[in-house]
Amino acid sequence: MKYISTRGQSPALSFSQILLGGLAPDGGLYLPERYPQLSDADLSAMRGLSYADLAFAILSRFVDDIPANDLKTIIDKTYRADVYAYTRNGQSAADITPTLKLEENLYLLSLSNGPTLAFKDMAMQLLGNLFEYVLTKEGKTTNILGATSGDTGSAAEYAMRGKKGIRVFMLSPHKKMSRFQTAQMFSLQDDNIFNIAVNGVFDDCQDMVKAVSNDAAFKAQYKIGAVNSINWGRIVAQVVYYFKAYFAVTQDNSQKVDFSVPSGNFGNVCAGHIARMMGLPIDKLIVATNENDVLDEFFKTGVYSPRGSANTYHTSSPSMDISKASNFERFVFDLVGRDSDKTRALWSKVDSGGNFDLNADGYFAKIADYGFVSGSSNHAQRMQTIRETKAKYDVVIDTHTADGLKVAKAYFDKNTPMVVLETALPAKFEDAIVEALGDVPERPAALAGIESLPQRFTVMDASADQIKDFIIKNT
């Protein structure tokens, strides 16, 4: 299996060759040359597998340059019940991603039982083990440079802390994450973890990462790697739980399922798109946004118009406070028939601060063929959704999951199973939950008082040159 760039000007490479990087040298994102196709018999053979065995069955179709026994060992090390032990509502940690039935054909997919209480753990824990395996095998080191709006940073740092040959430099928007998210990251004292608080918003952090990644000489000299969802390893790991959820809420492969996905950087729902392209019987993929509704606007109008950092709202679902969705390029590449010249032309407009309209070429009319629909939520609506979910189901959800559930209900017809992807435990957004319910959300005992721990971080302006200097001084 070889991987190609969405912009068509980089050589095809193997999984291990693209694993440590993020952007391709031409500025594009890696995707497999083709998506593995699953038959009805393949799906039936997967039904009932444990999470680890299911992950191996799927990932082994994308990874052919790591020996099967080694890949199985890495996956088994990653998806263990003791790693995903923060379960609620009587669920079993052994399920890794258990489903919670709210009512007939309406489910939550619990993705937040990992060490940082966010769905990012599902992929990041695997990525950490894959990184260590490849670096050790090749005798190399890497400097991970990432940007986070809240959950990616802590998931990456907890997955990479103490790993041989790895340093992590994580950018986050200064004073724009929840207190819990900030404390999870900044309280880490590991020598290989560096937190940088950027004066700006997430898009500024993401632009800094892209600027460094596009400096080929610097990237090569300082061995810059990536763990943001621009990293293909993150996306392919997330494909697995769409299959797990599908099997959990259906009896046979003739049934279709709808998924509602809280969306910021488009990585999670992009994984659902890939699962669908592989043959998983998904009907609708519902893109749920907050007030930063650039993606909702696109799926309703065909116009993609990122608004820039000055017009990005700071909301009560802060991990989705993103205007320019990195992984959206992967979907558009498929939408335009994998035409890399077209994709490159579209993103030249975006990278220069502009927008694009896919109506004129007829591409927007094809959106329905891929199952995508969308909707948005605002602060008042997510507060109301949290209150209603507690009152009706006796379940407390976080603000991002509330966005997903609110939008899901607009498309829920009760005849097709609807799975809403949970993004984080409510404890990560305590202030918002207190506002909605008047009660402090339950948190794992091991994380009590995390906000009072000493914090270590560096404040920096939104400057690619400054982060380059920082990496040089700390390498």
C-alpha positions, -999 to 999 in steps of 0.1 A, spaced: 0 0 0 15 33 -11 4 68 0 0 98 -23 -3 135 -17 -36 153 -24 -16 179 -43 1 153 -66 37 166 -65 53 143 -39 64 107 -45 43 78 -33 56 64 0 49 35 24 30 38 57 62 39 78 77 65 55 48 89 61 41 80 97 63 105 114 55 134 91 24 155 87 22 175 54 36 160 23 66 180 8 42 197 -17 20 209 12 -7 183 6 -20 155 28 -14 118 24 -41 94 15 -38 57 3 -36 52 -34 -69 33 -31 -92 24 -3 -94 -13 6 -128 -27 -3 -147 -49 21 -172 -75 10 -203 -86 29 -183 -117 39 -155 -94 53 -179 -74 73 -195 -106 87 -161 -119 97 -154 -87 116 -187 -87 135 -182 -97 171 -144 -92 171 -128 -76 201 -117 -40 196 -80 -50 193 -88 -77 168 -110 -55 148 -83 -28 147 -58 -53 134 -83 -65 107 -87 -30 94 -53 -15 100 -35 -45 84 -52 -36 52 -35 -2 52 -1 -12 67 20 -37 48 55 -26 57 53 -35 94 54 -73 100 19 -86 109 31 -100 143 47 -67 152 16 -47 142 -6 -70 162 17 -66 193 15 -28 189 -23 -28 186 -27 -52 216 -5 -30 237 -26 0 228 -62 -12 232 -63 -27 267 -90 -23 292 -67 -7 318 -58 21 293 -95 29 287 -108 25 323 -126 58 328 -160 43 319 -194 56 331 -230 45 331 -221 9 339 -202 3 307 -174 -22 303 -138 -9 298 -131 -41 279 -153 -28 251 -129 2 246 -156 22 227 -189 11 243 -222 23 229 -248 39 252 -284 36 242 -304 67 249 -336 56 233 -347 33 204 -321 37 176 -304 67 193 -269 60 207 -238 77 220 -205 62 211 -183 65 242 -148 75 230 -136 93 261 -125 66 284 -88 70 278 -61 87 299 -70 123 288 -108 118 287 -111 127 250 -117 108 218 -82 118 206 -67 91 229 -82 65 206 -57 73 179 -30 91 198 -22 61 220 -17 40 189 4 67 173 27 69 203 34 32 202 39 32 164 63 61 166 84 44 192 85 12 172 96 29 140 121 52 156 137 24 176 138 1 146 155 28 125 177 43 153 162 77 148 147 106 168 120 131 161 107 165 172 69 165 172 54 199 164 17 201 169 -12 226 174 -42 220 196 -75 237 204 -78 217 236 -78 179 234 -52 169 208 -24 184 229 -30 165 260 -37 133 242 -4 136 222 16 145 253 2 117 274 8 93 245 44 105 239 56 113 274 87 93 283 89 78 248 125 71 235 137 95 208 107 118 209 103 154 219 69 172 218 65 209 211 28 217 214 12 250 205 -21 261 220 -41 294 220 -32 313 252 -61 314 277 -86 300 252 -88 264 265 -108 252 295 -91 252 328 -90 214 329 -76 211 294 -49 237 302 -40 220 334 -38 185 318 -11 198 294 8 225 314 11 204 345 32 178 328 69 180 339 84 154 316 117 166 300 105 157 265 73 178 267 73 215 258 41 236 259 39 269 241 9 292 247 4 313 215 -10 348 216 -38 341 191 -64 315 182 -61 279 171 -58 288 134 -27 309 143 -11 278 160 -20 257 130 -6 282 105 27 281 125 29 243 123 22 244 85 48 272 80 75 251 97 64 219 79 66 237 46 103 247 53 118 215 39 153 223 50 144 231 86 120 201 87 147 178 76 175 192 98 154 192 130 135 160 121 100 176 125 71 152 129 34 157 134 7 143 155 -22 166 145 -49 149 125 -30 159 94 -10 128 103 -25 98 84 -19 75 113 -44 95 134 -71 92 107 -68 55 100 -69 47 137 -102 65 140 -117 45 111 -119 15 135 -145 28 159 -170 35 131 -169 -3 124 -171 -11 161 -202 11 165 -218 -2 134 -216 -38 146 -228 -28 180 -261 -12 168 -270 -36 139 -279 -72 136 -268 -78 100 -250 -60 72 -281 -50 53 -288 -22 78 -275 13 74 -264 36 102 -262 74 105 -233 90 124 -233 126 139 -198 139 144 -189 171 163 -164 187 138 -137 212 140 -106 201 120 -126 175 100 -104 146 111 -130 125 129 -157 127 103 -130 122 76 -124 88 92 -161 81 88 -159 91 52 -130 66 47 -150 38 65 -179 45 41 -156 44 11 -143 10 23 -179 -4 22 -192 2 57 -230 7 53 -232 43 64 -262 63 52 -256 98 65 -224 114 79 -236 145 98 -211 173 103 -220 191 135 -203 225 141 -206 252 167 -207 289 160 -176 285 138 -198 271 111 -176 273 80 -181 235 73 -218 238 78 -218 267 54 -199 246 28 -222 215 30 -252 238 26 -239 261 -1 -208 246 -18 -187 276 -8 -157 270 15 -147 303 30 -124 302 61 -129 333 81 -94 338 96 -83 342 132 -99 376 137 -133 362 129 -130 329 148 -154 328 178 -143 316 212 -171 293 223 -182 269 251 -172 240 228 -136 254 224 -120 223 207 -142 231 177 -132 268 175 -115 263 141 -121 282 109 -97 264 86 -103 226 88 -70 208 78 -85 175 69 -112 189 47 -86 188 18 -87 150 20 -124 148 14 -124 175 -13 -96 154 -31 -120 125 -33 -149 147 -42 -131 162 -72 -123 127 -85 -88 126 -69 -77 154 -93 -46 167 -77 -42 196 -100 -78 207 -91 -71 202 -54 -39 222 -56 -56 251 -73 -84 252 -48 -60 252 -18 -38 279 -34 -69 301 -30 -74 290 7 -37 294 15 -37 329 2 -67 339 24 -94 333 -2 -122 308 -7 -136 285 -33 -170 276 -48 -177 241 -60 -210 248 -76 -198 259 -111 -180 226 -119 -208 204 -106 -188 190 -78 -212 203 -51 -240 183 -66 -221 151 -58 -220 158 -21 -251 136 -16 -233 107 -31 -209 107 -1 -237 109 25 -227 143 39 -252 166 56 -246 192 83 -259 216 110 -247 239 136 -253 247 173 -248 278 195 -242 283 232 -279 285 242 -287 254 222 -259 233 236 -268 244 272 -304 233 265 -292 200 249 -271 192 280 -301 200 303 -325 179 282 -301 150 280 -297 149 317 -335 152 323 -346 127 297 -318 101 299 -300 108 332 -268 112 312 -244 141 314 -226 151 281 -199 176 274 -205 207 252 -190 193 220 -211 161 223 -241 183 229 -234 200 195 -234 166 179 -266 155 196 -284 187 189 -276 185 151 -283 147 151 -319 152 162 -326 173 132 -319 142 110 -331 114 133 -360 95 117 -361 67 143 -361 40 116 -323 42 111 -298 38 140 -282 72 148 -249 71 165 -236 104 180 -198 104 186 -189 115 221 -158 137 222 -149 142 258 -160 136 294 -179 165 309 -152 170 335 -130 186 309 -155 215 306 -166 220 342 -176 257 340 -200 250 311 -216 220 328 -221 240 360 -238 267 339 -261 242 323 -269 220 352 -258 238 384 -237 208 394 -200 200 391 -195 171 368 -180 139 381 -143 134 373 -120 105 378 -103 105 413 -69 104 397 -75 138 381 -90 156 412 -73 189 418 -53 189 386 -58 226 381 -38 233 413 -7 215 401 24 235 391 24 245 354 52 248 330 47 266 297 62 294 275 41 323 260 49 332 225 36 354 197 22 338 165 55 336 147 70 307 127 104 322 133 99 322 171 89 286 172 118 276 150 142 294 174 125 276 204 129 242 188 166 249 180 173 260 216 156 229 230 169 202 207 
